Amino acid sequence: KDPSPSSPASVSRDTSPSSPAAGTHQEPQGAPATTSRDAGVSCPGSEEGAQSQDEKSAGTSQAAPSTRRSCRDPLSRKSTMFVEFLLEKYITKEPILQAALLKTLNKKYKKHFPQILSRASGIMEAVFGLELKEVDPSNHSYALISKMALPSDGSPSDEFKMPTSGLLMTVLGAIFTKGNRATEEELWKFLNALGYHAGRRHLIFGDPGKLISKDFVQQKYLTYRQVPDSDPPRYEFLWGPRAHTETSKMKVLEFLAKIIGTVPSALPDLYEEALKDEEERKTESKSHLTRGLPYFV
């Protein structure tokens, strides 16, 4: 069952962030997509800009313990503000100056600048594939370098290396935490809590609903099917064949852990399953090698 709110940060089996208004991709087709400043890691229920986020009470959040703790943690809220700031600068190609970042913090938090920037930098790298580097120490200016521009060796696929892989890994993580299958409602509760909303245009990903329900399914990263014996019909998402081939439960768990600021072993039930999956993969790989060897008498 779900861990108590007082437990350490965890994303455990049957636990997912939730927000009061969890949507599905079955929203009215004619609804215009709106542009959101959400960075994909906002506190649950956040609908406004970074400044108003900071004024809201995080105690009303109904997210999973890890997300609730993150939203109550002022430094996490500040790092979310930094992520939004960095994303906007990346999109507009404006310079990123330490002085400008410091201006977003009041005096109380300026001493925590290195820690806040470090958290934001980790999220930018994990979710968006953008590495924050200091390019001029004299005036403390930074640049976001896309890690996706590195030469591809063909594995994993180029599609998986696109910036949308951050959203895909988040979806795969949501499915993993829900017992390796997640209904539409469960998935969108999880994603809404992290700032992704169907029909609301994201600065990097565009419409997350289309990416998840159409693109990722067509690319076979996700499997979308009707829940057996559901009446009225309900639908669920599972990992698709390409997800099983191009990533693993351990890699997805490492991704989730990085986002919430912990380590995989701090999520014991998921970590145990991921370790078991790693062992099964090794056994299967050895089996394939053995079958391919010639037999000598």
C-alpha positions as CSV (number, residue, x, y, z in Angstrom):
1,K,0.0,0.0,0.0
2,D,1.0,3.7,-0.3
3,P,3.6,4.8,2.2
4,S,2.6,7.4,4.7
5,P,3.3,11.1,4.0
6,S,5.9,11.1,6.8
7,S,8.0,8.3,5.1
8,P,11.2,9.1,3.3
9,A,11.0,10.3,-0.3
10,S,9.8,7.4,-2.4
11,V,8.0,6.5,-5.5
12,S,6.9,3.0,-4.8
13,R,4.5,0.5,-6.2
14,D,1.0,1.7,-6.6
15,T,2.1,5.2,-5.7
16,S,1.8,8.0,-8.2
17,P,1.6,11.8,-8.0
18,S,-1.9,13.1,-8.4
19,S,-3.5,16.5,-8.9
20,P,-7.1,17.6,-8.5
21,A,-7.6,17.8,-12.2
22,A,-6.2,14.8,-13.9
23,G,-7.0,14.8,-17.7
24,T,-6.8,12.1,-20.3
25,H,-6.1,12.4,-24.0
26,Q,-9.8,12.0,-24.6
27,E,-10.3,15.8,-24.1
28,P,-12.4,17.6,-26.7
29,Q,-10.5,17.6,-30.0
30,G,-11.4,21.2,-30.7
31,A,-9.9,22.5,-27.5
32,P,-7.0,24.8,-28.5
33,A,-3.6,23.9,-27.0
34,T,-2.4,26.6,-24.7
35,T,1.3,27.4,-24.1
36,S,2.5,26.4,-20.6
37,R,5.5,27.6,-18.7
38,D,5.5,24.3,-16.9
39,A,8.9,22.8,-17.0
40,G,7.6,19.3,-16.6
41,V,8.6,19.1,-13.0
42,S,6.3,21.6,-11.4
43,C,4.5,21.0,-8.1
44,P,1.1,19.4,-8.4
45,G,-1.8,21.7,-9.2
46,S,0.5,24.5,-10.3
47,E,-1.2,26.4,-13.1
48,E,0.6,29.7,-12.8
49,G,4.0,31.2,-13.3
50,A,7.0,30.6,-11.0
51,Q,6.4,33.6,-8.8
52,S,2.8,32.6,-7.9
53,Q,3.9,29.0,-7.4
54,D,6.2,30.2,-4.7
55,E,3.4,31.9,-2.8
56,K,1.1,28.8,-2.9
57,S,0.7,26.5,0.0
58,A,2.2,23.1,-0.8
59,G,0.2,21.5,2.0
60,T,-2.8,21.2,-0.3
61,S,-1.0,18.9,-2.7
62,Q,-2.3,15.3,-2.9
63,A,0.8,14.0,-4.7
64,A,2.8,10.9,-3.7
65,P,5.1,11.3,-0.7
66,S,8.1,12.1,-2.8
67,T,6.3,14.7,-4.8
68,R,4.6,16.1,-1.7
69,R,7.9,16.4,0.1
70,S,9.5,18.0,-3.0
71,C,6.7,20.6,-3.2
72,R,6.9,21.4,0.5
73,D,10.7,21.8,0.2
74,P,11.4,25.5,-0.6
75,L,14.6,24.6,-2.4
76,S,12.8,22.3,-4.7
77,R,10.3,25.0,-5.5
78,K,13.1,27.4,-6.2
79,S,14.8,24.8,-8.5
80,T,11.5,24.5,-10.4
81,M,11.6,28.2,-10.9
82,F,15.2,28.0,-12.2
83,V,14.2,25.2,-14.6
84,E,11.4,27.4,-16.0
85,F,13.8,30.3,-16.3
86,L,16.5,28.2,-18.0
87,L,14.0,26.8,-20.5
88,E,12.8,30.2,-21.5
89,K,16.3,31.4,-22.0
90,Y,17.1,28.3,-24.1
91,I,14.0,28.8,-26.3
92,T,14.7,32.5,-26.8
93,K,18.5,32.0,-27.1
94,E,19.1,34.7,-24.5
95,P,22.2,34.7,-22.4
96,I,22.0,33.0,-19.0
97,L,23.6,35.1,-16.3
98,Q,24.1,34.2,-12.6
99,A,23.1,37.7,-11.7
100,A,19.7,37.2,-13.4
101,L,19.1,33.9,-11.6
102,L,20.0,35.4,-8.3
103,K,17.5,38.2,-8.9
104,T,14.7,35.6,-8.8
105,L,15.7,34.7,-5.2
106,N,15.0,36.7,-2.1
107,K,17.7,37.3,0.4
108,K,16.8,34.2,2.5
109,Y,17.6,31.8,-0.4
110,K,20.6,33.5,-2.0
111,K,23.0,31.5,0.2
112,H,21.4,28.3,-1.2
113,F,22.1,29.3,-4.8
114,P,24.7,26.6,-5.5
115,Q,22.3,23.8,-4.3
116,I,19.3,25.2,-6.1
117,L,21.3,25.6,-9.3
118,S,22.6,22.0,-9.0
119,R,19.1,20.6,-8.6
120,A,17.8,22.6,-11.6
121,S,20.8,21.5,-13.7
122,G,20.2,17.9,-12.9
123,I,16.5,18.2,-14.0
124,M,17.5,20.0,-17.2
125,E,19.9,17.2,-18.0
126,A,17.7,14.3,-17.1
127,V,14.4,15.5,-18.6
128,F,15.5,17.7,-21.5
129,G,18.9,16.4,-22.4
130,L,20.4,19.9,-21.8
131,E,23.6,20.3,-19.9
132,L,24.2,23.5,-18.1
133,K,27.8,24.7,-18.4
134,E,29.6,27.9,-17.2
135,V,31.0,29.5,-20.4
136,D,32.5,32.6,-18.9
137,P,33.7,32.5,-15.2
138,S,34.5,36.2,-15.2
139,N,30.8,37.2,-15.5
140,H,29.3,33.9,-14.4
141,S,27.4,33.3,-17.6
142,Y,26.1,29.9,-18.6
143,A,25.0,28.0,-21.7
144,L,22.7,25.0,-22.2
145,I,24.4,22.4,-24.4
146,S,22.2,19.8,-26.0
147,K,23.5,16.3,-25.3
148,M,21.3,15.1,-28.2
149,A,23.8,16.5,-30.7
150,L,26.4,13.9,-29.9
151,P,27.1,11.4,-32.7
152,S,24.8,8.4,-32.7
153,D,26.3,5.0,-32.8
154,G,22.9,3.6,-33.9
155,S,21.9,2.2,-30.5
156,P,19.6,3.2,-28.9
157,S,17.6,4.6,-31.9
158,D,17.8,8.2,-32.9
159,E,14.1,8.6,-32.0
160,F,14.9,7.6,-28.4
161,K,17.7,10.2,-28.3
162,M,15.4,13.1,-29.2
163,P,14.5,15.6,-26.5
164,T,11.1,13.9,-26.2
165,S,12.9,11.0,-24.6
166,G,12.6,12.9,-21.3
167,L,8.9,12.7,-21.5
168,L,9.0,9.1,-22.7
169,M,11.2,8.1,-19.7
170,T,8.8,9.8,-17.4
171,V,5.9,7.9,-18.9
172,L,7.8,4.6,-18.7
173,G,8.5,5.4,-15.0
174,A,4.9,6.1,-14.3
175,I,4.0,2.7,-15.8
176,F,6.7,1.0,-13.8
177,T,5.5,2.4,-10.5
178,K,1.9,1.3,-11.3
179,G,2.8,-2.4,-11.6
180,N,4.0,-2.3,-15.2
181,R,0.6,-1.1,-16.5
182,A,-1.2,2.2,-16.0
183,T,-4.7,3.2,-16.9
184,E,-5.1,6.5,-18.8
185,E,-6.5,8.0,-15.6
186,E,-3.5,6.8,-13.5
187,L,-1.0,7.9,-16.1
188,W,-2.4,11.4,-16.4
189,K,-2.7,11.9,-12.6
190,F,1.0,11.1,-12.4
191,L,1.9,13.4,-15.3
192,N,-0.4,16.3,-14.3
193,A,1.4,16.3,-10.9
194,L,4.7,16.8,-12.7
195,G,3.4,19.6,-14.9
196,Y,2.4,17.7,-18.1
197,H,-1.2,18.3,-19.3
198,A,-2.9,16.9,-22.4
199,G,-3.9,19.7,-24.7
200,R,-1.6,22.3,-23.1
201,R,1.4,23.1,-25.2
202,H,4.8,22.5,-23.6
203,L,7.8,24.7,-24.5
204,I,9.9,21.6,-25.4
205,F,7.5,18.8,-26.1
206,G,4.5,20.5,-27.7
207,D,1.3,18.6,-26.9
208,P,2.2,15.8,-24.4
209,G,-1.2,14.1,-25.1
210,K,-0.4,13.6,-28.8
211,L,3.1,12.4,-28.1
212,I,2.0,9.8,-25.6
213,S,-1.3,8.6,-27.2
214,K,-0.2,8.7,-30.8
215,D,3.6,9.1,-31.5
216,F,5.0,6.9,-28.7
217,V,2.4,4.2,-29.5
218,Q,3.1,4.3,-33.3
219,Q,6.8,4.1,-32.5
220,K,6.1,1.1,-30.4
221,Y,7.6,2.6,-27.2
222,L,4.2,2.2,-25.6
223,T,1.4,-0.3,-26.0
224,Y,-2.1,1.0,-25.7
225,R,-5.0,-1.4,-25.1
226,Q,-8.4,-1.9,-23.5
227,V,-8.3,-3.1,-19.9
228,P,-9.6,-6.7,-20.0
229,D,-13.3,-7.2,-19.0
230,S,-13.7,-3.4,-18.4
231,D,-17.3,-2.2,-18.8
232,P,-17.6,0.6,-19.7
233,P,-14.3,0.2,-21.6
234,R,-11.2,1.6,-20.0
235,Y,-7.7,1.7,-21.5
236,E,-4.2,1.3,-20.3
237,F,-0.6,1.8,-21.3
238,L,2.2,-0.7,-21.0
239,W,5.8,-0.6,-22.1
240,G,6.1,-1.4,-25.9
241,P,8.6,-3.7,-27.5
242,R,11.0,-0.9,-28.3
243,A,11.1,0.3,-24.7
244,H,12.0,-3.2,-23.5
245,T,14.8,-3.3,-26.1
246,E,16.2,0.2,-25.8
247,T,16.0,0.8,-22.1
248,S,15.5,-1.1,-18.9
249,K,13.7,-0.8,-15.5
250,M,17.0,0.1,-13.9
251,K,17.7,2.9,-16.3
252,V,14.1,4.2,-15.9
253,L,14.4,4.0,-12.1
254,E,17.7,5.9,-12.2
255,F,15.9,8.6,-14.2
256,L,13.1,8.8,-11.7
257,A,15.5,8.9,-8.8
258,K,17.5,11.8,-10.3
259,I,14.3,13.8,-10.9
260,I,13.2,13.5,-7.2
261,G,16.7,13.9,-5.9
262,T,17.5,10.5,-4.5
263,V,19.2,7.2,-5.5
264,P,17.5,4.1,-6.8
265,S,18.3,2.0,-3.7
266,A,16.2,4.5,-1.7
267,L,13.2,3.1,-3.5
268,P,13.4,-0.5,-2.3
269,D,10.5,-2.2,-3.9
270,L,11.2,-0.8,-7.4
271,Y,14.9,-1.2,-6.9
272,E,14.5,-4.9,-6.1
273,E,12.3,-5.4,-9.2
274,A,14.8,-3.5,-11.4
275,L,17.7,-5.7,-10.1
276,K,15.7,-8.8,-10.9
277,D,15.1,-7.5,-14.4
278,E,18.8,-6.9,-14.8
279,E,19.6,-10.4,-13.8
280,E,17.0,-11.8,-16.2
281,R,18.4,-9.7,-19.0
282,K,21.9,-11.1,-18.4
283,T,20.6,-14.6,-18.3
284,E,18.7,-14.1,-21.5
285,S,21.8,-12.6,-23.2
286,K,24.0,-15.5,-22.1
287,S,21.4,-17.9,-23.4
288,H,21.4,-16.3,-26.8
289,L,25.2,-16.4,-27.0
290,T,25.2,-20.1,-26.0
291,R,22.7,-21.0,-28.7
292,G,24.8,-19.2,-31.3
293,L,28.0,-21.2,-30.5
294,P,29.0,-24.2,-32.6
295,Y,28.8,-27.5,-30.9
296,F,32.1,-29.4,-30.7
297,V,32.3,-33.1,-30.0
